[in-house]
Amino acid sequence: MSPNGVNYTLSSPVRRLVPPGQSVFVLQVAKIVVPPGLVATKTARGVQMVATRSRAPEVAQDDIVTLTDEDAPEMLALATLTEPGPFLARTHTMGPFRGIRIDGRLAAMAGERMRFPGYTEVSGVCTHPDFRGRGLARRLSAVVAAGIAARGDQAFLHAWVTNRAAISLYESLGFELRTEVDVAVLKRE
């Protein structure tokens, strides 16, 4: 579902869009009904949050870098380790991603992914376990959201409903709960 309330329903023609052995990530408010020929390999509940008040990031940006194709293997490894949501080998090409390196290692990242008219998603927010508790996700989320707002779009994001720490962080940055969503990873048989 888009943040402007348009609900895109899942139907059996989706099966034709998913190559054999491949998966698709589905997120919608209505209960997900798995179409014939696909199987759910993961299901969960999530939240969709929308930035409702502007909060200019008062964060140091001198150590925040723009990530590039050269960083893609590290980005994928960090996302695989921390599981912020769907992040595949080419997710970084869907929008700009920012990161913080500590001692040469990618310690945290956040970026942009889905776009709908007037809305852009803050996505891939994650911090390596070795660097948690330093406010890196807060800083990166604030910078990404501010960049979205500066272009005139409204930032939105998703989080697992069980991730209270992330939800609290996003609330402190001016995001409010819009709705809960069903989430599924569907694989073609």
Secondary structure, 3 states (H helix, E strand, C coil): CCCCCCCCCCCCCHHHHCCCCCEEEEEECCCCCCCCCEEEEEEEEEEEEEECCCCCCCCCCCCEEECCHHHHHHHHHHHHHHCCCCCCCCHHHHCCEEEEEECCEEEEEEEEEEEECCEEEEEEEEECHHHCCCCHHHHHHHHHHHHHHHCCCEEEEEEECCCHHHHHHHHHCCEEEEEEEEEEEEEEC
